Amino acid sequence: MPDLVQIDRRLTEPRPRNTEPRPEGAVPRLPPWLRRGATHFPSVQALKSDLRRLHLHTVCESARCPNIHECFHRGAATFMILGNLCTRGCGFCSVPKGSAARHEFTLDPDEPANVAAMAARLRLRYVVITSVNRDDLPDGGSTHFAQTVREVRRALPDARVEVLTPDFRGDLDAVARVLDAAPQVFNHNMETVPHLYRRVRPQARYAQSLDVLAFAKRHRPESLTKSGLMVGLGERHEQVEELLRDLRAADVDAVTIGQYLQPTRRNLPVSEYVRPEQFEEYRRYGLALGFRAVFSGPFVRSSYMADQVNEQASRAVD
């Protein structure tokens, strides 16, 4: 199976770093290794149409993922549940934001069954379920999340299920509720290094996210634990390495590292386009720390090729 970093590195020959200072506030020019030519509009539109018929959302669409054409073309998608309005205002994310005081945040009672029906229609062998943050709900939406996992497992008993959850405001009972639905993989993203949290994730706490991941492994040791982070937001190399060490200390099994790309003008600007060679260095460093799998590359996202991350991590155990 090809390594994602090697694929990324073949996209371009190494070029020297541009050391000329940019005007303050200027966005760096998109480098060759982040340009994609292949598009699959018919596949994308067909899958979107099926999703809308069941009133379903995907993070692929709402977060403007650069891999959407590739993934939708091969019939893969990451379901996003609990609606399409998030109660938080993270600077990197383009998922629509809303205030519980200004919007009616109703849960669709048919959503768990509809996710299962769509996953079965796509004949998925690996199902990834994520959600918006629902800080307006007493349980953070964890009961609905767990019910969705159970419906998918009932419809596709041979499929593996990965959940990518919010932090549930540190409510470990809510985390346990999702884990008790028996997903094979529990994923919660750290997103960035500690000193950028106030700007990138102002309503989250670094230590709290680490606690969620550590608790997940203690509560359900048989589940693979996983986390993801973005680079290119102004972090330093040694800060990324510190974050990786913190994740290993929390007994996290797998990690994904990808390039932050500004999804809209309202989101945080890109500070740096990290070269493929640096992603390879992060991959090697993570493996040396003892992670079972490290997927690191410009186009890597938390749920991108999630089945391959799981397979690599599973092989590391055998």
C-alpha positions as CSV (number, residue, x, y, z in Angstrom):
1,M,0.0,0.0,0.0
2,P,1.6,3.4,-1.0
3,D,2.6,5.7,1.8
4,L,0.7,9.0,1.6
5,V,3.8,11.0,2.3
6,Q,5.6,9.4,-0.7
7,I,2.6,10.2,-2.9
8,D,2.8,13.8,-1.8
9,R,6.5,14.0,-2.4
10,R,6.2,12.8,-6.0
11,L,4.0,15.7,-6.8
12,T,6.9,18.1,-7.1
13,E,10.7,18.2,-7.0
14,P,12.1,19.9,-3.9
15,R,12.5,23.6,-4.3
16,P,14.4,26.0,-2.1
17,R,12.5,27.9,0.6
18,N,11.6,31.5,-0.4
19,T,13.4,33.6,2.2
20,E,12.2,37.0,0.9
21,P,10.0,38.6,3.6
22,R,6.3,38.9,2.7
23,P,4.3,42.1,3.3
24,E,2.5,41.9,6.7
25,G,-0.8,40.1,6.3
26,A,0.0,38.7,2.9
27,V,-1.0,35.1,2.2
28,P,1.8,32.9,0.8
29,R,1.3,31.7,-2.7
30,L,0.0,28.1,-3.1
31,P,3.0,25.8,-3.8
32,P,3.0,23.2,-6.5
33,W,2.5,20.3,-4.1
34,L,-0.8,21.7,-3.0
35,R,-2.4,22.0,-6.4
36,R,-4.8,19.4,-7.6
37,G,-6.0,19.0,-11.1
38,A,-8.3,15.9,-11.1
39,T,-12.0,16.6,-10.4
40,H,-15.0,14.3,-10.4
41,F,-18.0,16.5,-10.6
42,P,-20.5,13.8,-11.6
43,S,-19.6,11.6,-8.7
44,V,-19.7,14.5,-6.3
45,Q,-23.1,15.7,-7.4
46,A,-24.6,12.2,-7.4
47,L,-23.5,11.5,-3.8
48,K,-24.6,15.0,-2.7
49,S,-28.0,14.3,-4.1
50,D,-28.3,11.0,-2.3
51,L,-27.2,12.7,1.0
52,R,-29.8,15.5,0.6
53,R,-32.6,13.0,0.1
54,L,-31.9,11.6,3.5
55,H,-31.3,15.1,5.0
56,L,-27.7,14.1,5.8
57,H,-24.6,16.3,6.1
58,T,-20.9,15.5,5.6
59,V,-17.9,17.3,7.1
60,C,-16.4,16.9,3.6
61,E,-18.8,19.5,2.3
62,S,-19.2,21.7,5.4
63,A,-15.5,22.0,6.1
64,R,-14.7,22.4,2.4
65,C,-12.2,19.5,2.4
66,P,-9.8,19.6,-0.5
67,N,-10.1,15.8,-0.9
68,I,-13.8,15.8,-1.5
69,H,-13.6,14.9,-5.2
70,E,-11.3,12.0,-4.6
71,C,-13.3,10.6,-1.7
72,F,-16.8,11.1,-3.2
73,H,-15.6,9.5,-6.4
74,R,-14.6,6.4,-4.6
75,G,-17.9,6.4,-2.6
76,A,-16.4,7.5,0.7
77,A,-17.7,10.3,3.0
78,T,-17.5,11.3,6.7
79,F,-21.0,11.7,8.1
80,M,-21.5,14.8,10.2
81,I,-24.4,14.4,12.7
82,L,-26.3,16.6,15.2
83,G,-27.2,19.0,12.5
84,N,-25.2,21.5,10.4
85,L,-24.8,24.3,12.9
86,C,-22.0,24.4,15.4
87,T,-22.2,26.2,18.7
88,R,-18.5,27.0,18.6
89,G,-16.5,29.5,16.6
90,C,-13.1,27.9,15.9
91,G,-11.0,30.1,13.7
92,F,-10.0,27.4,11.2
93,C,-13.3,25.8,10.5
94,S,-15.9,26.7,7.9
95,V,-18.8,24.6,9.3
96,P,-21.8,27.0,9.8
97,K,-21.9,28.6,13.2
98,G,-25.0,29.3,15.3
99,S,-26.1,30.4,18.7
100,A,-28.6,28.4,20.7
101,A,-30.2,31.6,21.7
102,R,-30.8,32.6,18.1
103,H,-31.5,29.3,16.4
104,E,-33.7,26.3,17.1
105,F,-31.2,23.5,17.5
106,T,-33.6,20.5,17.0
107,L,-32.2,17.0,16.6
108,D,-33.5,14.9,13.7
109,P,-34.7,11.7,15.3
110,D,-34.4,9.9,11.9
111,E,-30.7,10.9,11.5
112,P,-29.2,7.8,13.1
113,A,-31.2,5.4,10.9
114,N,-30.6,7.6,7.8
115,V,-26.8,7.5,8.4
116,A,-27.0,3.7,8.6
117,A,-29.1,3.5,5.5
118,M,-26.7,5.7,3.5
119,A,-23.7,3.7,4.8
120,A,-25.4,0.5,3.7
121,R,-26.3,1.9,0.3
122,L,-22.7,2.8,-0.2
123,R,-21.7,-0.6,1.0
124,L,-19.1,0.9,3.2
125,R,-16.6,-1.4,5.0
126,Y,-15.3,1.5,7.1
127,V,-17.7,4.2,8.4
128,V,-16.6,7.5,9.9
129,I,-19.0,9.5,12.0
130,T,-18.3,13.0,13.3
131,S,-20.4,15.9,14.6
132,V,-20.7,19.5,15.2
133,N,-20.3,20.8,18.8
134,R,-23.6,20.9,20.6
135,D,-22.8,22.8,23.8
136,D,-26.5,23.7,24.0
137,L,-27.5,20.1,24.9
138,P,-27.1,18.7,28.4
139,D,-25.3,15.6,27.1
140,G,-23.5,17.4,24.3
141,G,-25.4,15.2,21.8
142,S,-23.6,12.0,23.0
143,T,-26.8,10.0,23.3
144,H,-27.7,10.8,19.7
145,F,-24.1,10.0,18.7
146,A,-24.2,6.6,20.4
147,Q,-27.5,5.8,18.8
148,T,-26.0,6.5,15.3
149,V,-23.1,4.2,16.0
150,R,-25.5,1.4,17.1
151,E,-27.7,1.9,14.0
152,V,-24.7,1.7,11.7
153,R,-23.4,-1.4,13.4
154,R,-26.8,-3.0,13.1
155,A,-27.0,-2.2,9.4
156,L,-23.4,-3.2,8.6
157,P,-22.3,-5.7,11.2
158,D,-19.0,-6.4,9.4
159,A,-18.0,-2.8,8.9
160,R,-15.6,-1.0,11.2
161,V,-16.8,2.3,12.8
162,E,-14.7,5.3,13.6
163,V,-16.1,8.2,15.7
164,L,-14.5,11.6,15.6
165,T,-16.0,13.4,18.5
166,P,-16.0,16.8,20.1
167,D,-14.7,17.2,23.6
168,F,-18.2,17.3,25.1
169,R,-16.9,20.1,27.4
170,G,-14.8,17.6,29.2
171,D,-17.9,15.5,30.3
172,L,-16.4,12.0,30.5
173,D,-19.8,10.5,31.0
174,A,-20.7,11.7,27.6
175,V,-17.4,10.3,26.2
176,A,-18.2,6.9,27.8
177,R,-21.7,7.0,26.4
178,V,-20.2,7.1,22.8
179,L,-17.6,4.5,23.6
180,D,-20.2,2.1,25.1
181,A,-21.7,1.9,21.6
182,A,-18.5,0.0,20.7
183,P,-16.8,1.9,17.9
184,Q,-13.6,0.3,16.8
185,V,-11.8,3.7,16.6
186,F,-12.2,6.7,18.9
187,N,-10.8,9.9,17.4
188,H,-10.7,13.4,18.9
189,N,-8.6,16.1,17.3
190,M,-6.1,18.3,19.2
191,E,-6.0,20.5,16.0
192,T,-3.0,22.6,17.0
193,V,-0.2,23.3,19.6
194,P,-1.1,24.8,23.0
195,H,-0.1,28.4,22.5
196,L,-2.3,28.7,19.5
197,Y,-5.5,27.4,21.2
198,R,-6.8,30.9,22.1
199,R,-6.7,31.9,18.5
200,V,-7.6,28.6,16.8
201,R,-9.9,26.9,19.3
202,P,-11.0,29.6,21.7
203,Q,-13.7,27.5,23.4
204,A,-11.6,24.4,23.9
205,R,-8.8,23.6,26.3
206,Y,-5.6,21.7,25.4
207,A,-5.4,19.7,28.6
208,Q,-9.1,18.8,28.4
209,S,-8.7,17.3,25.0
210,L,-5.8,15.2,26.2
211,D,-7.9,14.1,29.1
212,V,-10.7,13.0,26.7
213,L,-8.2,10.9,24.7
214,A,-6.6,9.3,27.8
215,F,-10.0,8.5,29.3
216,A,-11.1,6.9,26.0
217,K,-8.2,4.4,26.1
218,R,-8.8,3.6,29.8
219,H,-12.5,3.1,29.4
220,R,-12.3,1.0,26.2
221,P,-8.8,-0.3,25.8
222,E,-9.8,-2.4,22.8
223,S,-10.7,0.7,20.8
224,L,-7.9,2.3,18.8
225,T,-7.4,5.9,19.9
226,K,-6.5,8.6,17.3
227,S,-6.0,12.3,17.0
228,G,-5.2,14.8,14.3
229,L,-3.5,18.2,14.0
230,M,-2.9,20.9,11.4
231,V,0.3,22.7,10.7
232,G,0.9,26.0,8.9
233,L,-0.9,28.1,11.5
234,G,2.3,29.6,13.0
235,E,3.5,26.7,15.1
236,R,7.2,25.8,15.5
237,H,8.7,22.4,14.8
238,E,9.6,21.8,18.4
239,Q,6.0,22.6,19.4
240,V,4.6,20.0,17.1
241,E,7.0,17.5,18.5
242,E,5.9,18.4,22.0
243,L,2.3,17.8,21.0
244,L,3.2,14.4,19.6
245,R,4.9,13.5,22.9
246,D,1.8,14.6,24.9
247,L,-0.4,12.4,22.7
248,R,1.8,9.4,23.3
249,A,1.7,10.1,27.0
250,A,-2.1,10.0,26.7
251,D,-1.7,6.5,25.2
252,V,-3.0,7.6,21.7
253,D,-2.3,5.0,19.1
254,A,-2.5,6.9,15.8
255,V,-2.1,10.5,14.6
256,T,-2.7,12.4,11.4
257,I,-0.9,15.6,10.4
258,G,-2.0,17.8,7.5
259,Q,-1.6,21.2,6.1
260,Y,-4.1,23.9,7.2
261,L,-5.8,25.5,4.2
262,Q,-7.9,28.6,4.7
263,P,-11.4,27.5,3.7
264,T,-13.0,31.0,3.5
265,R,-11.8,34.6,3.9
266,R,-13.6,34.6,7.3
267,N,-11.2,32.0,8.6
268,L,-7.6,32.3,9.9
269,P,-5.0,32.9,7.2
270,V,-2.3,30.4,6.4
271,S,1.0,31.3,8.0
272,E,3.1,28.8,6.1
273,Y,2.8,26.0,3.5
274,V,4.8,23.3,5.1
275,R,7.0,21.3,2.7
276,P,6.6,17.6,2.2
277,E,10.0,16.9,3.6
278,Q,8.9,18.4,7.0
279,F,5.8,16.2,7.0
280,E,8.1,13.2,6.5
281,E,10.2,14.3,9.5
282,Y,7.1,14.5,11.6
283,R,6.1,11.0,10.5
284,R,9.4,9.6,11.4
285,Y,9.5,11.4,14.8
286,G,6.0,10.1,15.6
287,L,6.8,6.5,14.7
288,A,10.0,6.8,16.9
289,L,7.8,7.8,19.8
290,G,5.8,4.6,19.4
291,F,2.7,5.5,17.6
292,R,1.2,2.5,15.7
293,A,0.4,4.7,12.7
294,V,1.4,8.3,11.6
295,F,-0.2,9.6,8.4
296,S,1.6,12.9,7.7
297,G,1.3,14.9,4.4
298,P,0.0,18.1,2.9
299,F,-3.4,16.6,2.0
300,V,-3.8,14.4,5.0
301,R,-7.0,15.1,7.1
302,S,-8.2,13.4,10.2
303,S,-10.7,11.1,8.4
304,Y,-8.9,11.0,5.0
305,M,-8.0,7.4,4.2
306,A,-9.2,6.5,7.7
307,D,-9.4,2.8,6.7
308,Q,-5.7,2.8,5.8
309,V,-4.7,4.5,9.0
310,N,-6.7,1.8,10.9
311,E,-5.2,-1.0,8.8
312,Q,-1.6,0.3,9.4
313,A,-2.2,0.6,13.1
314,S,-3.8,-2.8,13.3
315,R,-0.8,-4.4,11.5
316,A,1.5,-2.7,14.1
317,V,-0.2,-4.6,16.8
318,D,-0.1,-8.0,15.1
